[in-house]
C-alpha cells in the first residue's frame, strides 16, 4: 500500500515538542551526545511512521535539518510548483525518487535555486531513512562566494537561476571526505555559539565538496573509463566479499582473482561504481561496524577494534576520531546502555 499526501498536508502533521535528552534518545540513539543541536524538534507523524525531524538555523538564510525515520507504508508527497532555494541532501540510509532523480544509501542530491516544477517524491519502506538536508538562500551563497548578486563565475551560474527558470539538480555518490563531514555533524562536540560555528563550517565544507564534484562533471573532467554490465556485477560481488571479511580482507590481487577481474579494472571500476577506492570503502565499513558494536554497549573498545580487523588500538582510536569527530572512549561513555561495568568496556 502507498500513502499519497500533499506537501502542505505532510508538514501540517508535524507538531513541535520540547527538545530534551530523553525525547531525543528515545527517537534517535544515532545522535548520541549531540542530542541538543536543534532549534526545532518534532517526532515523525505516527500515522506515517516513527522517528524524528529536527532543524537548526545556522544564520539567516542557512538551515540544517536532520531526519531519521522509518515508514509504515511507501509514501508519496505531491509538491506544487514552487520557488526553490539552493539545497542539498545526503542519504545515509534511504530510498528517495523524484521524477528521474533518485538517491539511496550513500548518495546525495544537489539542487540549485529557481522554479521547482510540480512533482511527486516517493520514499519506500526499505528500512530506516536518514537524511541530512541543507537549505541555502541565494543571497547567502553569493556572500560565501564573495560576489555581488548576479556576479557568480560562469561555471557556477547554473546553481542560481531566475524565479521563472527551472532549477538545476544532480545526484551523486558520497565520497569518503563527505562521509567524514556528515559523521562530524551527527557527533557535534560543541554547545552554544561554538555549536553553530562548527555546524556551519561542516555545512560549508559539504557544499564545497558537492560544488567541486559538480563543476568537474560539467566540465567533463571525470574519468571516461567505462565498464561492461558483467564487470559491474563483478565489482558489486567484490564489495560483498569485502563486507563478509572485514576482520581479514583479501589483498587486492586475491580479491581481483576471486571476482574474475584484473586488478587495474577492479581499482578503477570500484571507484567508478562506489565513488571511492577499495581501501577507503573497506576502512569506512570497518569503522561503521565498530561504531555499531560500541553503540550496543556490550563489547569493549579493544574487542570492537579487533573484530573488524584493527590490530592496533591506537590506530583504531585515531581513525575513529578522524571519521566520527569523537574518541571511541567518549563515544562508548555517551552511548553505552548496558549494565556491564564501563571500566571493563573501555579496557
Phi, psi and omega per residue, in radians:
X1 nan 2.492 3.118
X2 -2.090 2.287 3.062
X3 -1.621 2.230 3.116
X4 -2.025 2.284 -3.031
X5 -2.595 2.646 3.111
X6 -1.374 2.796 3.112
X7 -1.025 -0.759 -3.133
X8 -1.090 -0.805 3.139
X9 -1.116 -0.651 -3.137
X10 -1.058 -0.889 -3.078
X11 -1.270 -0.421 3.082
X12 -1.196 -0.311 3.135
X13 -1.352 -0.292 -3.105
X14 -1.443 2.309 3.131
X15 -2.179 2.084 -3.109
X16 -1.172 2.437 3.071
X17 -2.222 2.757 3.083
X18 -1.043 2.377 -3.126
X19 -1.532 1.949 3.080
X20 -2.181 2.812 -3.139
X21 -1.045 -0.696 -3.118
X22 -1.114 -0.758 -3.092
X23 -1.177 -0.708 -3.124
X24 -1.236 -0.753 -3.135
X25 -1.116 -0.574 3.105
X26 -1.180 -0.706 -3.078
X27 -1.540 -0.460 -3.072
X28 -2.673 1.577 3.000
X29 -1.085 -0.357 -3.120
X30 -0.938 -0.624 -3.005
X31 -1.335 -0.264 3.093
X32 0.947 -2.299 -3.077
X33 -1.390 -0.039 3.135
X34 -1.590 0.491 -3.011
X35 -1.093 -0.470 -3.010
X36 -1.848 0.807 -3.130
X37 -1.622 -0.115 -2.970
X38 -1.720 2.662 2.920
X39 -1.540 -0.619 -3.134
X40 -2.205 2.343 -3.095
X41 -2.431 2.207 -3.090
X42 -2.377 2.412 2.962
X43 -1.246 2.613 3.095
X44 -1.168 2.446 -3.120
X45 -0.913 2.204 -3.015
X46 -1.112 -0.502 -3.135
X47 -1.332 -0.192 3.120
X48 -1.847 -0.566 -3.100
X49 3.043 -2.829 3.117
X50 -2.222 2.640 3.125
X51 2.412 -2.639 -3.088
X52 -2.665 2.883 2.980
X53 -2.424 2.277 3.136
X54 -2.365 2.614 -3.118
X55 -2.447 2.549 3.034
X56 -2.323 2.343 3.058
X57 -1.557 1.941 -3.104
X58 -1.364 -0.598 2.957
X59 -2.847 2.913 -3.115
X60 -1.009 2.035 -3.134
X61 1.667 0.064 3.132
X62 -2.362 1.940 -3.043
X63 -2.175 2.404 3.051
X64 -1.986 2.261 3.096
X65 -2.232 2.513 3.087
X66 -2.259 2.309 3.077
X67 -2.302 2.513 3.067
X68 -2.459 2.014 -3.106
X69 -2.704 2.897 3.078
X70 -2.316 2.203 -3.038
X71 -1.447 2.566 3.005
X72 -1.336 -0.658 -3.120
X73 -2.422 2.831 3.000
X74 -0.952 2.471 -3.054
X75 -2.175 2.251 3.044
X76 -2.020 2.171 3.089
X77 -1.902 2.146 -3.138
X78 -1.585 2.024 -3.130
X79 -1.746 2.394 3.065
X80 -1.391 2.950 2.966
X81 -1.082 2.370 -2.982
X82 -2.767 2.775 3.005
X83 -1.358 2.440 -2.996
X84 -2.231 2.333 3.055
X85 -1.405 3.122 2.867
X86 -1.138 2.491 -3.085
X87 -2.707 2.567 2.937
X88 -2.482 2.631 -3.139
X89 -2.334 2.421 3.026
X90 -2.012 2.411 -3.098
X91 -2.013 2.042 3.120
X92 -1.634 -0.350 3.029
X93 -2.891 1.919 -3.064
X94 -3.077 2.901 2.814
X95 -2.415 2.129 -3.010
X96 -2.345 2.382 -3.138
X97 -2.438 2.286 3.105
X98 -2.414 1.928 -3.058
X99 0.912 -2.068 -3.135
X100 -1.686 0.180 -3.065
X101 -1.962 2.171 3.114
X102 -2.402 2.775 3.117
X103 -2.527 2.578 3.085
X104 -2.371 -2.974 -3.089
X105 -0.879 2.216 3.106
X106 1.501 0.253 -3.135
X107 -2.159 3.025 -3.117
X108 -2.539 2.845 3.043
X109 -2.357 2.300 3.081
X110 -1.913 2.228 3.097
X111 -2.042 2.411 2.975
X112 -1.520 3.089 3.088
X113 -1.568 2.796 -3.113
X114 2.495 -2.642 -3.112
X115 -1.653 2.099 3.053
X116 -1.609 2.156 -3.110
X117 -1.285 2.851 3.027
X118 -1.013 2.280 -3.089
X119 -2.699 3.104 3.108
X120 -2.250 2.219 3.138
X121 -1.878 2.216 -3.080
X122 -2.035 2.278 3.024
X123 -2.055 2.412 -3.052
X124 -1.784 2.699 3.086
X125 -1.427 1.152 -3.099
X126 -1.869 0.395 -3.112
X127 1.957 -2.815 -3.084
X128 -1.161 2.431 3.089
X129 -1.991 2.067 3.117
X130 -2.116 2.148 -3.091
X131 -2.326 2.353 2.978
X132 -1.959 2.097 -2.997
X133 -2.188 2.457 3.132
X134 -2.292 2.276 3.034
X135 -1.876 2.317 -3.135
X136 -2.301 2.057 3.066
X137 -1.210 2.524 -3.094
X138 -0.914 -0.649 -3.119
X139 -1.065 -0.624 3.120
X140 -1.236 -0.672 3.110
X141 -1.085 -0.772 3.076
X142 -1.036 -0.724 -3.117
X143 -1.070 -0.813 -3.127
X144 -1.183 -0.495 3.116
X145 -1.417 -0.118 -3.126
X146 1.215 0.481 -3.088
X147 -2.124 2.639 2.993
X148 -1.382 2.893 -3.109
X149 -0.970 2.419 3.114
X150 1.166 0.409 3.121
X151 -2.193 0.556 3.093
X152 -1.258 2.644 3.011
X153 -1.000 2.629 -3.058
X154 -0.977 -0.666 -3.082
X155 -1.231 -0.180 3.117
X156 -1.966 -0.042 -3.030
X157 -1.073 -0.514 -3.112
X158 -1.191 -0.277 -3.117
X159 -1.415 -0.280 3.084
X160 -2.249 1.785 -3.091
X161 -1.924 2.858 3.130
X162 -1.169 2.812 -3.057
X163 -1.091 -0.368 -3.132
X164 -1.682 -0.088 -3.099
X165 -1.684 2.394 -3.140
X166 -1.133 2.416 -3.077
X167 -1.204 2.837 3.132
X168 -1.665 2.530 3.057
X169 -2.533 2.593 3.132
X170 -2.678 2.277 3.090
X171 -1.684 2.576 3.126
X172 -2.600 3.100 3.131
X173 -1.817 2.368 3.139
X174 -1.104 2.312 3.066
X175 -1.579 2.882 3.075
X176 -0.972 -0.687 3.123
X177 -1.095 -0.687 3.094
X178 -1.138 -0.747 -3.125
X179 -1.074 -0.671 3.120
X180 -1.096 -0.834 -3.134
X181 -1.097 -0.656 3.124
X182 -1.116 -0.773 3.127
X183 -1.174 -0.569 3.091
X184 -1.182 -0.587 3.045
X185 -1.129 -0.789 -3.102
X186 -1.216 -0.347 3.136
X187 -2.089 0.739 -3.113
X188 -0.949 2.111 -3.048
X189 -1.559 0.039 -3.018
X190 -1.994 2.891 3.093
X191 -2.229 2.933 3.048
X192 1.046 -2.485 -3.100
X193 -1.105 -0.613 3.108
X194 -1.072 -0.592 3.109
X195 -1.066 -0.826 -3.117
X196 -1.141 -0.720 3.133
X197 -1.114 -0.750 -3.130
X198 -1.121 -0.829 -3.127
X199 -1.125 -0.674 3.105
X200 -1.105 -0.697 3.133
X201 -1.101 -0.650 3.142
X202 -1.285 -0.653 3.076
X203 -1.075 -0.738 3.128
X204 -1.247 -0.610 3.076
X205 -1.061 -0.752 3.104
X206 -1.127 -0.678 3.114
X207 -1.091 -0.760 3.112
X208 -1.036 -0.804 -3.122
X209 -1.115 -0.697 3.117
X210 -1.176 -0.788 -3.115
X211 -1.158 -0.671 3.096
X212 -1.044 -0.790 3.100
X213 -1.091 -0.752 -3.097
X214 -1.124 -0.794 3.139
X215 -1.094 -0.753 3.136
X216 -1.078 -0.731 -3.141
X217 -1.140 -0.735 -3.112
X218 -1.236 -0.448 3.114
X219 -1.599 0.053 3.079
X220 1.242 0.481 -3.101
X221 -1.584 -0.047 3.105
X222 -1.279 2.746 -3.136
X223 -1.004 2.257 -3.141
X224 -1.510 0.040 3.091
X225 -0.984 2.327 -3.109
X226 -2.145 2.810 -3.093
X227 -2.181 2.586 3.001
X228 -1.400 2.705 3.128
X229 -0.927 -0.673 3.136
X230 -1.157 -0.617 3.101
X231 -1.122 -0.704 3.133
X232 -1.079 -0.739 3.108
X233 -1.078 -0.715 3.139
X234 -1.162 -0.623 3.122
X235 -1.207 -0.671 3.048
X236 -1.127 -0.619 3.074
X237 -1.152 -0.666 3.083
X238 -1.047 -0.702 3.093
X239 -1.074 -0.741 -3.141
X240 -1.116 -0.684 3.106
X241 -1.077 -0.756 3.122
X242 -1.071 -0.792 -3.087
X243 -1.181 -0.477 3.112
X244 -1.393 -0.262 -3.045
X245 -2.282 0.795 -3.127
X246 -1.040 -0.632 -3.077
X247 -1.363 -0.390 -3.123
X248 -2.619 1.199 -3.043
X249 -1.253 2.666 3.077
X250 -1.241 2.763 3.019
X251 -1.184 2.901 -3.142
X252 -1.049 -0.705 3.124
X253 -1.126 -0.780 3.133
X254 -1.136 -0.691 3.114
X255 -1.114 -0.718 3.113
X256 -1.033 -0.774 -3.140
X257 -1.136 -0.709 -3.112
X258 -1.079 -0.641 -3.070
X259 -1.709 -0.071 3.058
X260 1.377 0.585 3.082
X261 -2.224 2.682 3.000
X262 -1.323 2.777 -3.001
X263 -1.132 -0.534 3.123
X264 -1.163 -0.800 3.120
X265 -1.122 -0.684 3.124
X266 -1.102 -0.821 -3.103
X267 -1.096 -0.878 -3.100
X268 -1.235 -0.681 -3.129
X269 -1.199 -0.662 3.131
X270 -1.089 -0.758 3.112
X271 -1.121 -0.682 -3.134
X272 -1.153 -0.735 -3.075
X273 -1.349 -0.736 -3.008
X274 -1.935 -0.025 3.051
X275 1.274 0.301 -3.138
X276 -2.780 2.968 3.125
X277 -1.382 2.888 3.098
X278 -1.037 -0.799 -3.121
X279 -1.096 -0.802 -3.117
X280 -1.109 -0.676 3.114
X281 -1.102 -0.800 3.124
X282 -1.092 -0.787 -3.128
X283 -1.057 -0.779 3.137
X284 -1.052 -0.823 -3.069
X285 -1.296 -0.505 3.022
X286 -1.068 -0.824 -3.128
X287 -1.181 -0.665 3.098
X288 -1.086 -0.758 3.138
X289 -1.144 -0.695 3.095
X290 -1.098 -0.715 3.114
X291 -1.058 -0.756 -3.139
X292 -1.110 -0.663 3.106
X293 -1.134 -0.711 -3.137
X294 -1.229 -0.546 3.127
X295 -1.040 -0.619 -3.112
X296 -1.188 -0.393 -3.106
X297 1.230 0.323 -3.057
X298 -1.964 0.205 3.120
X299 -2.551 2.781 3.116
X300 -1.505 2.891 3.098
X301 -1.064 -0.773 -3.128
X302 -1.082 -0.759 3.140
X303 -1.174 -0.689 3.106
X304 -1.091 -0.738 3.138
X305 -1.108 -0.828 -3.110
X306 -1.145 -0.626 -3.076
X307 -1.141 -0.385 3.126
X308 -1.921 0.194 2.980
X309 1.736 0.182 3.093
X310 -1.598 1.967 -3.138
X311 -1.366 -0.533 -3.106
X312 -1.784 2.113 3.122
X313 -1.159 -0.647 -3.123
X314 -1.166 -0.675 3.102
X315 -1.170 -0.707 3.108
X316 -1.059 -0.797 -3.131
X317 -1.064 -0.733 3.135
X318 -1.136 -0.784 -3.138
X319 -1.151 -0.708 3.128
X320 -1.083 -0.806 3.140
X321 -1.109 -0.703 -3.140
X322 -1.135 -0.659 -3.094
X323 -1.394 -0.768 -3.009
X324 -1.838 -0.081 3.105
X325 1.286 0.338 -3.102
X326 -2.698 2.520 3.082
X327 -1.194 2.577 3.110
X328 -1.031 -0.585 3.115
X329 -1.114 -0.800 3.130
X330 -1.139 -0.685 3.133
X331 -1.102 -0.757 -3.132
X332 -1.129 -0.747 3.122
X333 -1.085 -0.652 -3.089
X334 -1.344 -0.458 -2.981
X335 -1.994 -0.199 -3.079
X336 -1.116 2.242 3.098
X337 -2.102 0.374 -3.067
X338 -1.753 2.764 3.071
X339 -1.482 -0.056 3.133
X340 -1.126 2.485 3.122
X341 -0.977 2.173 -3.051
X342 -1.121 -0.504 3.109
X343 -1.135 -0.580 3.112
X344 -1.213 -0.635 -3.130
X345 -1.214 -0.657 -3.109
X346 -1.256 -0.471 -3.104
X347 -1.254 nan nan
